Structures are given as C-alpha cells and as structure tokens.
Amino acid sequence: MREVHADYSVSISELKKNPSAILAEASGSPIAVLNHNKPAAYLIPAETYEAIMEVVEDYELGKLVEERRAEMGDAVEVDLDDL
C-alpha cells in the first residue's frame, strides 16, 4: 500500500459532499484524497502551492546558472566601452 503524506485524508465521495467543510477542518494542512484507500491526489492551500512553485523555479534557475558557469571557458571577454 502506498504511504499517505498528509495528516488529513478524505475519500473522493466525502470530498464531493462538502468540500468547504473538509478544507475548513484541515485548517490549511495538506489533505490526501483517497480512491479505494489509496492516495489519488493531494489538496494543498494556494499559498503552499505558490511557495512550492517558487522553490522549483529557484532550483531550475540554479541549474541554469551552473550550466552557464560550466561554459565560462567558451565566453568572449568584452569591454563595455567597446559596445
């Protein structure tokens, strides 16, 4: 059985009945949505999702910086006054 990575869980049918109550009960914590007792999805607050996306973007930018640093040997030196 797959591990559930949330303190709160709800079946899809329970979620359909009263989603607002489920969200209120979780108080901003992640909610595992279960289908046949297996995690099918996770609900997280918008602020949490936005913070995760910022971390992902920072990670991707960091990878790009490292790739470009590796290419520094191919760079051409330019004097700004010559531009």
C-alpha positions as CSV (number, residue, x, y, z in Angstrom):
1,M,0.0,0.0,0.0
2,R,1.2,3.5,-0.8
3,E,2.1,5.8,2.0
4,V,-0.1,8.8,2.7
5,H,1.9,12.0,3.1
6,A,-0.7,14.1,4.9
7,D,-2.2,14.4,8.4
8,Y,-5.8,14.6,6.9
9,S,-7.4,12.3,4.4
10,V,-10.7,12.1,2.8
11,S,-12.4,9.8,0.2
12,I,-13.4,11.3,-3.1
13,S,-17.1,10.7,-2.3
14,E,-16.7,12.6,1.1
15,L,-15.0,15.4,-0.7
16,K,-17.8,15.7,-3.2
17,K,-20.4,16.0,-0.4
18,N,-18.9,19.0,1.3
19,P,-15.6,20.3,0.1
20,S,-15.7,23.5,2.1
21,A,-16.1,21.7,5.4
22,I,-13.2,19.4,4.6
23,L,-11.0,22.4,3.8
24,A,-12.0,24.2,6.9
25,E,-11.4,21.1,9.0
26,A,-7.9,20.7,7.7
27,S,-7.1,24.4,8.6
28,G,-4.5,24.8,5.8
29,S,-2.9,21.4,6.2
30,P,-2.5,19.1,3.2
31,I,-5.3,16.7,2.5
32,A,-4.9,13.3,0.9
33,V,-7.7,12.5,-1.4
34,L,-8.2,8.7,-1.4
35,N,-9.7,6.5,-4.1
36,H,-10.2,2.9,-2.9
37,N,-8.0,3.8,0.2
38,K,-5.0,4.8,-2.0
39,P,-3.9,8.4,-2.4
40,A,-5.3,9.7,-5.7
41,A,-4.4,13.4,-5.1
42,Y,-3.4,15.9,-2.5
43,L,-5.1,19.2,-1.8
44,I,-2.9,22.0,-0.5
45,P,-3.6,25.7,0.2
46,A,-2.9,28.1,-2.6
47,E,-0.1,29.8,-0.6
48,T,1.7,26.4,-0.1
49,Y,1.4,25.7,-3.8
50,E,2.8,29.1,-4.7
51,A,5.7,28.6,-2.3
52,I,6.5,25.2,-3.8
53,M,6.5,26.7,-7.3
54,E,8.9,29.4,-6.2
55,V,11.3,26.7,-4.8
56,V,11.0,24.8,-8.1
57,E,11.7,27.9,-10.1
58,D,14.7,28.8,-7.9
59,Y,16.0,25.3,-8.4
60,E,15.7,25.4,-12.1
61,L,17.4,28.8,-12.3
62,G,20.2,27.5,-10.1
63,K,20.7,24.6,-12.6
64,L,20.8,27.1,-15.4
65,V,23.4,29.2,-13.6
66,E,25.6,26.1,-13.0
67,E,25.3,25.1,-16.7
68,R,26.4,28.6,-17.8
69,R,29.2,28.6,-15.3
70,A,30.5,25.4,-16.8
71,E,30.6,27.2,-20.2
72,M,32.6,30.1,-18.9
73,G,35.7,28.8,-20.8
74,D,33.8,29.5,-24.1
75,A,33.0,33.0,-23.1
76,V,34.4,36.0,-25.0
77,E,35.6,38.9,-22.9
78,V,34.1,42.3,-23.9
79,D,34.8,45.8,-22.7
80,L,31.6,47.7,-22.1
81,D,33.2,50.8,-23.6
82,D,33.6,48.9,-26.9
83,L,29.9,48.3,-27.1
